[in-house]
Amino acid sequence: MEARILTLRDKPDVLDPSCGEPEMTGHSHLVLVVDDDGPFLGLMCRFLERLDYEVLQAATLEEAVEIAKEFAPEIAFVNGHLPDGEGIHLIRPLQEADPDVVVLMTSANRSLQFVLAAMREGASDFLSKPLEFDTLEEKLKEHLAKRKARIESRNYQKLLEEAVATRTMELGEALDKLSRVNDQMSASYAEALELLHRAAAYRDDDTGHHVSRIRLFTRELALAHGLGAEQAELIAQASAMHDIGKIGIPDQILLKPGKLTPDEWEVMKAHTTIGANIIGGKKTPLLDMCREIALTHHEKWNGGGYPAGLAGEAIPLAGRLVAIVDVFDALTHARVYKPAFSTEKAIQIIEESRGSHFDPRIVECFLPLIPRLKEMEASFDEEISAEVLSLHARRQKHAAGEGI
């Protein structure tokens, strides 16, 4: 396809209905070349035409700003010094027209001050004149690939956020149903749990398995601590909701691979109160327990936890039980910010946190359980599969009018 060379003065003809808009295809990109050097402009346009790019050109800052507003080029070669101003003043108008525009500053001025000023303003790269055309084609491909990746990432993020919002709404509806229909509590909880898994899975690939292990391990620890089977089961079921508030934490914080800044950490800590607010003040034993665990599973025995800084037995027992199970599971499995620790290393950390982070009596109950918990973890996939099949069977019965 033959690329068109356009200038601002050409625009009335280009937009004439008889000749139509500049033809754009999925195989071409729109490039703006801004330079007051006529021979350089011609050389660049011929080079880009050979590569099958659509080309616009401007000799002044004023012309370039108008073209940027009208055509939103994907790539711009901008001379550092133009007759009516500095080239870096064009970067912002270009970004306003297309946030992902690739801006390549061109200049014979190789001073560090000039290069840094251009990069701070938002330039994608600096090309020293005379240009090395032998490598320019590959450089263009590299920048276009980065541009494409940014656009795809943003579109994926948007879809992700929409999906999470949908799942959160579904979860809220399921919880409302749970509070209204007491005789369907078991089935409603299963539906809410499934929605939790689906919502959380959009934020963290391993969250579904993490929740299942927490539920499994919490039940065993509650029994070992001396609770009856009914109370242990209630706490175990409610433990699945311990991190539901994380669906309200931004991805750039929740999925950050490195250490959080103090401000980011404050946002992350809010998942406890967010979770409690999502669950709400429903007056059923199960939902009350869900809210209690979501709110208190990061409190510490010595009062150094969050969100309320509770200490000792002021922390509800369910929160103390889930706290140690949650930490053990986090230590022994990889997260975006850390690799998995060995079981021995996790035991050492928990023992060192006895009486500071964790209730000493619960630590005494938990440590002897670890070999059994690791055995259960090895086969917990089978239990999850059976649970899903059971849920589907109950739903089928309900759909057939048999009730649950």
ABEGO torsion letter per residue (X at the ends): XBBBBBBAAAAAAAABAAAEBBBBBAABBBBBBBBABAAAAAAAAAAAAAAGBBBBBBABAAAAAAAAAAAGBABBBBBABBAAEBAAAAAAAAAAABAABBBBBBBABABAAAAAAAAAAGBABBBBOBBBAAAAAAAAAAAAAAAAAAAAAAAAAAAAAAAAAAAAAAAAAAAAAAAABAAAAAAAAAAAAAAAAAAAAAABAAAAAAAAAAAAAAAAAAAAAGBBAAAAAAAAAAAAAAAAAAAABBAAAAABABBBBAAAAAAAAAAAAAAAAAAEABBBAAAAAAAAAAAAAABBAAGABOAAGBBEAABBAAAAAAAAAAAAAAAABBBAABBBBBAAAAAAAAAAABGAABBAAAAAAAAAAAAAAAAAAAAAAAAAAAAAAAAAAAAAAAAAGAEX
